[in-house]
Amino acid sequence: MVEDKFLTQERCSRCGSPLNIRTMSRMNEDILCLDCAEAEKDHPRYREAAEAELEQVKAGNYNYPGLFVDKKYPF
């Protein structure tokens, strides 16, 4: 059985806080705590990344890795 990193990762990819509640970054494949997800919205290219993700989802790509895939935050 394949393990889902989103469900098993214990700490935020960015700040290292415990992940009691988690979400995915819209910028890359980081798994974030809610504080980091909120802070991400201040990134100058956040809107661009969110719009690109939405277009991918509309096209049926539910595994879009983001504009900054394979890049470490901050970018």
Backbone atoms as SQL, in Angstrom:
CREATE TABLE atoms (id INTEGER PRIMARY KEY, chain TEXT, resi INTEGER, resn TEXT, atom TEXT, x REAL, y REAL, z REAL);
INSERT INTO atoms VALUES
  (1, 'A', 1, 'MET', 'N', 0.837, -1.180, 0.000),
  (2, 'A', 1, 'MET', 'CA', 0.000, 0.000, 0.000),
  (3, 'A', 1, 'MET', 'C', 0.886, 1.249, 0.000),
  (4, 'A', 2, 'VAL', 'N', 0.526, 2.228, -0.799),
  (5, 'A', 2, 'VAL', 'CA', 1.285, 3.467, -0.900),
  (6, 'A', 2, 'VAL', 'C', 0.885, 4.400, 0.239),
  (7, 'A', 3, 'GLU', 'N', 1.880, 4.917, 0.912),
  (8, 'A', 3, 'GLU', 'CA', 1.635, 5.826, 2.030),
  (9, 'A', 3, 'GLU', 'C', 1.430, 7.244, 1.502),
  (10, 'A', 4, 'ASP', 'N', 0.410, 7.916, 1.976),
  (11, 'A', 4, 'ASP', 'CA', 0.111, 9.282, 1.553),
  (12, 'A', 4, 'ASP', 'C', 0.855, 10.252, 2.468),
  (13, 'A', 5, 'LYS', 'N', 1.860, 10.925, 1.916),
  (14, 'A', 5, 'LYS', 'CA', 2.678, 11.846, 2.704),
  (15, 'A', 5, 'LYS', 'C', 1.829, 12.941, 3.346),
  (16, 'A', 6, 'PHE', 'N', 0.800, 13.390, 2.640),
  (17, 'A', 6, 'PHE', 'CA', -0.057, 14.449, 3.180),
  (18, 'A', 6, 'PHE', 'C', -0.675, 14.025, 4.513),
  (19, 'A', 7, 'LEU', 'N', -1.042, 12.788, 4.607),
  (20, 'A', 7, 'LEU', 'CA', -1.707, 12.303, 5.821),
  (21, 'A', 7, 'LEU', 'C', -0.736, 11.851, 6.907),
  (22, 'A', 8, 'THR', 'N', 0.488, 11.561, 6.526),
  (23, 'A', 8, 'THR', 'CA', 1.423, 11.006, 7.505),
  (24, 'A', 8, 'THR', 'C', 2.506, 11.975, 7.974),
  (25, 'A', 9, 'GLN', 'N', 2.747, 13.041, 7.226),
  (26, 'A', 9, 'GLN', 'CA', 3.777, 14.001, 7.640),
  (27, 'A', 9, 'GLN', 'C', 3.360, 14.639, 8.959),
  (28, 'A', 10, 'GLU', 'N', 4.273, 14.675, 9.895),
  (29, 'A', 10, 'GLU', 'CA', 3.945, 15.141, 11.242),
  (30, 'A', 10, 'GLU', 'C', 4.242, 16.616, 11.484),
  (31, 'A', 11, 'ARG', 'N', 5.110, 17.215, 10.655),
  (32, 'A', 11, 'ARG', 'CA', 5.515, 18.609, 10.883),
  (33, 'A', 11, 'ARG', 'C', 5.387, 19.426, 9.607),
  (34, 'A', 12, 'CYS', 'N', 5.104, 20.697, 9.787),
  (35, 'A', 12, 'CYS', 'CA', 4.976, 21.642, 8.678),
  (36, 'A', 12, 'CYS', 'C', 6.282, 21.685, 7.881),
  (37, 'A', 13, 'SER', 'N', 6.159, 21.677, 6.570),
  (38, 'A', 13, 'SER', 'CA', 7.332, 21.716, 5.697),
  (39, 'A', 13, 'SER', 'C', 8.129, 23.004, 5.846),
  (40, 'A', 14, 'ARG', 'N', 7.497, 24.055, 6.304),
  (41, 'A', 14, 'ARG', 'CA', 8.174, 25.350, 6.368),
  (42, 'A', 14, 'ARG', 'C', 8.644, 25.731, 7.764),
  (43, 'A', 15, 'CYS', 'N', 7.786, 25.623, 8.747),
  (44, 'A', 15, 'CYS', 'CA', 8.179, 26.101, 10.081),
  (45, 'A', 15, 'CYS', 'C', 8.480, 24.975, 11.063),
  (46, 'A', 16, 'GLY', 'N', 8.106, 23.762, 10.717),
  (47, 'A', 16, 'GLY', 'CA', 8.384, 22.629, 11.584),
  (48, 'A', 16, 'GLY', 'C', 7.384, 22.408, 12.707),
  (49, 'A', 17, 'SER', 'N', 6.325, 23.205, 12.738),
  (50, 'A', 17, 'SER', 'CA', 5.302, 23.027, 13.775),
  (51, 'A', 17, 'SER', 'C', 4.554, 21.712, 13.568),
  (52, 'A', 18, 'PRO', 'N', 4.034, 21.134, 14.659),
  (53, 'A', 18, 'PRO', 'CA', 3.224, 19.922, 14.517),
  (54, 'A', 18, 'PRO', 'C', 2.009, 20.187, 13.624),
  (55, 'A', 19, 'LEU', 'N', 1.671, 19.202, 12.814),
  (56, 'A', 19, 'LEU', 'CA', 0.547, 19.348, 11.883),
  (57, 'A', 19, 'LEU', 'C', -0.717, 18.722, 12.464),
  (58, 'A', 20, 'ASN', 'N', -1.388, 19.467, 13.320),
  (59, 'A', 20, 'ASN', 'CA', -2.679, 19.018, 13.822),
  (60, 'A', 20, 'ASN', 'C', -3.750, 19.230, 12.757),
  (61, 'A', 21, 'ILE', 'N', -3.648, 20.341, 12.050),
  (62, 'A', 21, 'ILE', 'CA', -4.480, 20.653, 10.888),
  (63, 'A', 21, 'ILE', 'C', -3.503, 21.006, 9.778),
  (64, 'A', 22, 'ARG', 'N', -3.755, 20.543, 8.577),
  (65, 'A', 22, 'ARG', 'CA', -2.796, 20.739, 7.487),
  (66, 'A', 22, 'ARG', 'C', -3.492, 21.102, 6.190),
  (67, 'A', 23, 'THR', 'N', -2.718, 21.696, 5.302),
  (68, 'A', 23, 'THR', 'CA', -3.184, 21.991, 3.952),
  (69, 'A', 23, 'THR', 'C', -1.973, 21.956, 3.026),
  (70, 'A', 24, 'MET', 'N', -2.236, 21.903, 1.747),
  (71, 'A', 24, 'MET', 'CA', -1.155, 21.919, 0.764),
  (72, 'A', 24, 'MET', 'C', -0.883, 23.351, 0.330),
  (73, 'A', 25, 'SER', 'N', 0.364, 23.612, 0.041),
  (74, 'A', 25, 'SER', 'CA', 0.750, 24.892, -0.534),
  (75, 'A', 25, 'SER', 'C', 0.148, 25.018, -1.928),
  (76, 'A', 26, 'ARG', 'N', -0.133, 26.231, -2.329),
  (77, 'A', 26, 'ARG', 'CA', -0.545, 26.481, -3.711),
  (78, 'A', 26, 'ARG', 'C', 0.664, 26.828, -4.575),
  (79, 'A', 27, 'MET', 'N', 1.811, 26.976, -3.935),
  (80, 'A', 27, 'MET', 'CA', 3.021, 27.377, -4.641),
  (81, 'A', 27, 'MET', 'C', 3.874, 26.168, -5.060),
  (82, 'A', 28, 'ASN', 'N', 3.892, 25.148, -4.207),
  (83, 'A', 28, 'ASN', 'CA', 4.673, 23.940, -4.474),
  (84, 'A', 28, 'ASN', 'C', 4.015, 22.778, -3.731),
  (85, 'A', 29, 'GLU', 'N', 4.748, 21.742, -3.459),
  (86, 'A', 29, 'GLU', 'CA', 4.155, 20.568, -2.819),
  (87, 'A', 29, 'GLU', 'C', 4.383, 20.513, -1.310),
  (88, 'A', 30, 'ASP', 'N', 4.671, 21.644, -0.696),
  (89, 'A', 30, 'ASP', 'CA', 4.843, 21.688, 0.755),
  (90, 'A', 30, 'ASP', 'C', 3.524, 21.387, 1.457),
  (91, 'A', 31, 'ILE', 'N', 3.637, 20.719, 2.582),
  (92, 'A', 31, 'ILE', 'CA', 2.494, 20.458, 3.453),
  (93, 'A', 31, 'ILE', 'C', 2.606, 21.456, 4.593),
  (94, 'A', 32, 'LEU', 'N', 1.565, 22.261, 4.764),
  (95, 'A', 32, 'LEU', 'CA', 1.655, 23.428, 5.636),
  (96, 'A', 32, 'LEU', 'C', 0.697, 23.393, 6.818),
  (97, 'A', 33, 'CYS', 'N', 1.150, 24.028, 7.895),
  (98, 'A', 33, 'CYS', 'CA', 0.244, 24.353, 8.993),
  (99, 'A', 33, 'CYS', 'C', -0.588, 25.554, 8.527),
  (100, 'A', 34, 'LEU', 'N', -1.634, 25.849, 9.240),
  (101, 'A', 34, 'LEU', 'CA', -2.507, 26.941, 8.809),
  (102, 'A', 34, 'LEU', 'C', -1.826, 28.303, 8.881),
  (103, 'A', 35, 'ASP', 'N', -0.915, 28.489, 9.834),
  (104, 'A', 35, 'ASP', 'CA', -0.194, 29.764, 9.913),
  (105, 'A', 35, 'ASP', 'C', 0.663, 29.986, 8.667),
  (106, 'A', 36, 'CYS', 'N', 1.366, 28.962, 8.232),
  (107, 'A', 36, 'CYS', 'CA', 2.207, 29.100, 7.036),
  (108, 'A', 36, 'CYS', 'C', 1.356, 29.234, 5.777),
  (109, 'A', 37, 'ALA', 'N', 0.227, 28.559, 5.740),
  (110, 'A', 37, 'ALA', 'CA', -0.672, 28.694, 4.591),
  (111, 'A', 37, 'ALA', 'C', -1.192, 30.122, 4.493),
  (112, 'A', 38, 'GLU', 'N', -1.499, 30.706, 5.623),
  (113, 'A', 38, 'GLU', 'CA', -1.976, 32.093, 5.635),
  (114, 'A', 38, 'GLU', 'C', -0.850, 33.044, 5.229),
  (115, 'A', 39, 'ALA', 'N', 0.344, 32.812, 5.729),
  (116, 'A', 39, 'ALA', 'CA', 1.493, 33.659, 5.383),
  (117, 'A', 39, 'ALA', 'C', 1.828, 33.556, 3.896),
  (118, 'A', 40, 'GLU', 'N', 1.609, 32.395, 3.317),
  (119, 'A', 40, 'GLU', 'CA', 1.890, 32.194, 1.896),
  (120, 'A', 40, 'GLU', 'C', 1.077, 33.159, 1.028),
  (121, 'A', 41, 'LYS', 'N', -0.085, 33.523, 1.486),
  (122, 'A', 41, 'LYS', 'CA', -0.956, 34.422, 0.721),
  (123, 'A', 41, 'LYS', 'C', -0.330, 35.797, 0.507),
  (124, 'A', 42, 'ASP', 'N', 0.676, 36.137, 1.283),
  (125, 'A', 42, 'ASP', 'CA', 1.359, 37.421, 1.133),
  (126, 'A', 42, 'ASP', 'C', 2.459, 37.388, 0.070),
  (127, 'A', 43, 'HIS', 'N', 2.747, 36.215, -0.462),
  (128, 'A', 43, 'HIS', 'CA', 3.789, 36.098, -1.488),
  (129, 'A', 43, 'HIS', 'C', 3.353, 36.872, -2.735),
  (130, 'A', 44, 'PRO', 'N', 4.254, 37.617, -3.357),
  (131, 'A', 44, 'PRO', 'CA', 3.874, 38.429, -4.519),
  (132, 'A', 44, 'PRO', 'C', 3.327, 37.625, -5.700),
  (133, 'A', 45, 'ARG', 'N', 3.628, 36.340, -5.771),
  (134, 'A', 45, 'ARG', 'CA', 3.121, 35.526, -6.887),
  (135, 'A', 45, 'ARG', 'C', 2.047, 34.529, -6.449),
  (136, 'A', 46, 'TYR', 'N', 1.507, 34.725, -5.250),
  (137, 'A', 46, 'TYR', 'CA', 0.490, 33.799, -4.745),
  (138, 'A', 46, 'TYR', 'C', -0.737, 33.754, -5.655),
  (139, 'A', 47, 'ARG', 'N', -1.226, 34.906, -6.036),
  (140, 'A', 47, 'ARG', 'CA', -2.429, 34.939, -6.873),
  (141, 'A', 47, 'ARG', 'C', -2.193, 34.198, -8.192),
  (142, 'A', 48, 'GLU', 'N', -1.046, 34.426, -8.786),
  (143, 'A', 48, 'GLU', 'CA', -0.687, 33.730, -10.027),
  (144, 'A', 48, 'GLU', 'C', -0.676, 32.215, -9.810),
  (145, 'A', 49, 'ALA', 'N', -0.092, 31.792, -8.704),
  (146, 'A', 49, 'ALA', 'CA', -0.018, 30.362, -8.397),
  (147, 'A', 49, 'ALA', 'C', -1.409, 29.775, -8.155),
  (148, 'A', 50, 'ALA', 'N', -2.248, 30.503, -7.433),
  (149, 'A', 50, 'ALA', 'CA', -3.603, 30.029, -7.144),
  (150, 'A', 50, 'ALA', 'C', -4.424, 29.920, -8.431),
  (151, 'A', 51, 'GLU', 'N', -4.273, 30.886, -9.315),
  (152, 'A', 51, 'GLU', 'CA', -5.004, 30.852, -10.584),
  (153, 'A', 51, 'GLU', 'C', -4.521, 29.707, -11.471),
  (154, 'A', 52, 'ALA', 'N', -3.216, 29.476, -11.488),
  (155, 'A', 52, 'ALA', 'CA', -2.666, 28.366, -12.275),
  (156, 'A', 52, 'ALA', 'C', -3.178, 27.031, -11.738),
  (157, 'A', 53, 'GLU', 'N', -3.218, 26.906, -10.419),
  (158, 'A', 53, 'GLU', 'CA', -3.736, 25.676, -9.814),
  (159, 'A', 53, 'GLU', 'C', -5.203, 25.468, -10.189),
  (160, 'A', 54, 'LEU', 'N', -5.995, 26.511, -10.123),
  (161, 'A', 54, 'LEU', 'CA', -7.414, 26.414, -10.459),
  (162, 'A', 54, 'LEU', 'C', -7.602, 25.963, -11.907),
  (163, 'A', 55, 'GLU', 'N', -6.824, 26.516, -12.805),
  (164, 'A', 55, 'GLU', 'CA', -6.922, 26.115, -14.216),
  (165, 'A', 55, 'GLU', 'C', -6.567, 24.644, -14.398),
  (166, 'A', 56, 'GLN', 'N', -5.573, 24.187, -13.679),
  (167, 'A', 56, 'GLN', 'CA', -5.195, 22.777, -13.758),
  (168, 'A', 56, 'GLN', 'C', -6.312, 21.872, -13.235),
  (169, 'A', 57, 'VAL', 'N', -6.915, 22.256, -12.141),
  (170, 'A', 57, 'VAL', 'CA', -8.017, 21.466, -11.577),
  (171, 'A', 57, 'VAL', 'C', -9.197, 21.438, -12.550),
  (172, 'A', 58, 'LYS', 'N', -9.509, 22.577, -13.135),
  (173, 'A', 58, 'LYS', 'CA', -10.599, 22.627, -14.121),
  (174, 'A', 58, 'LYS', 'C', -10.320, 21.699, -15.302),
  (175, 'A', 59, 'ALA', 'N', -9.045, 21.538, -15.631),
  (176, 'A', 59, 'ALA', 'CA', -8.650, 20.666, -16.739),
  (177, 'A', 59, 'ALA', 'C', -8.572, 19.198, -16.317),
  (178, 'A', 60, 'GLY', 'N', -8.838, 18.929, -15.042),
  (179, 'A', 60, 'GLY', 'CA', -8.837, 17.549, -14.561),
  (180, 'A', 60, 'GLY', 'C', -7.545, 17.097, -13.910),
  (181, 'A', 61, 'ASN', 'N', -6.584, 17.991, -13.781),
  (182, 'A', 61, 'ASN', 'CA', -5.314, 17.640, -13.146),
  (183, 'A', 61, 'ASN', 'C', -5.404, 17.950, -11.653),
  (184, 'A', 62, 'TYR', 'N', -5.697, 16.935, -10.873),
  (185, 'A', 62, 'TYR', 'CA', -5.850, 17.118, -9.425),
  (186, 'A', 62, 'TYR', 'C', -4.538, 16.933, -8.661),
  (187, 'A', 63, 'ASN', 'N', -3.465, 16.719, -9.386),
  (188, 'A', 63, 'ASN', 'CA', -2.155, 16.534, -8.763),
  (189, 'A', 63, 'ASN', 'C', -1.144, 17.557, -9.265),
  (190, 'A', 64, 'TYR', 'N', -1.608, 18.735, -9.583),
  (191, 'A', 64, 'TYR', 'CA', -0.728, 19.803, -10.062),
  (192, 'A', 64, 'TYR', 'C', 0.271, 20.163, -8.968),
  (193, 'A', 65, 'PRO', 'N', 1.570, 20.126, -9.263),
  (194, 'A', 65, 'PRO', 'CA', 2.579, 20.355, -8.225),
  (195, 'A', 65, 'PRO', 'C', 2.868, 21.822, -7.904),
  (196, 'A', 66, 'GLY', 'N', 2.344, 22.748, -8.682),
  (197, 'A', 66, 'GLY', 'CA', 2.550, 24.163, -8.385),
  (198, 'A', 66, 'GLY', 'C', 3.606, 24.811, -9.262),
  (199, 'A', 67, 'LEU', 'N', 3.574, 26.130, -9.290),
  (200, 'A', 67, 'LEU', 'CA', 4.522, 26.902, -10.101),
  (201, 'A', 67, 'LEU', 'C', 5.962, 26.712, -9.652),
  (202, 'A', 68, 'PHE', 'N', 6.154, 26.444, -8.392),
  (203, 'A', 68, 'PHE', 'CA', 7.499, 26.371, -7.829),
  (204, 'A', 68, 'PHE', 'C', 7.864, 24.955, -7.397),
  (205, 'A', 69, 'VAL', 'N', 7.369, 23.975, -8.119),
  (206, 'A', 69, 'VAL', 'CA', 7.663, 22.582, -7.796),
  (207, 'A', 69, 'VAL', 'C', 9.180, 22.379, -7.724),
  (208, 'A', 70, 'ASP', 'N', 9.597, 21.603, -6.769),
  (209, 'A', 70, 'ASP', 'CA', 11.011, 21.284, -6.531),
  (210, 'A', 70, 'ASP', 'C', 11.849, 22.478, -6.080),
  (211, 'A', 71, 'LYS', 'N', 11.201, 23.570, -5.707),
  (212, 'A', 71, 'LYS', 'CA', 11.936, 24.717, -5.167),
  (213, 'A', 71, 'LYS', 'C', 11.594, 24.864, -3.697),
  (214, 'A', 72, 'LYS', 'N', 12.590, 25.213, -2.929),
  (215, 'A', 72, 'LYS', 'CA', 12.408, 25.373, -1.491),
  (216, 'A', 72, 'LYS', 'C', 11.960, 26.798, -1.179),
  (217, 'A', 73, 'TYR', 'N', 10.958, 26.920, -0.343),
  (218, 'A', 73, 'TYR', 'CA', 10.449, 28.221, 0.077),
  (219, 'A', 73, 'TYR', 'C', 11.474, 28.893, 0.982),
  (220, 'A', 74, 'PRO', 'N', 11.717, 30.159, 0.914),
  (221, 'A', 74, 'PRO', 'CA', 11.057, 31.149, 0.051),
  (222, 'A', 74, 'PRO', 'C', 11.666, 31.179, -1.347),
  (223, 'A', 75, 'PHE', 'N', 10.843, 31.469, -2.311),
  (224, 'A', 75, 'PHE', 'CA', 11.293, 31.575, -3.694),
  (225, 'A', 75, 'PHE', 'C', 10.942, 32.946, -4.217);
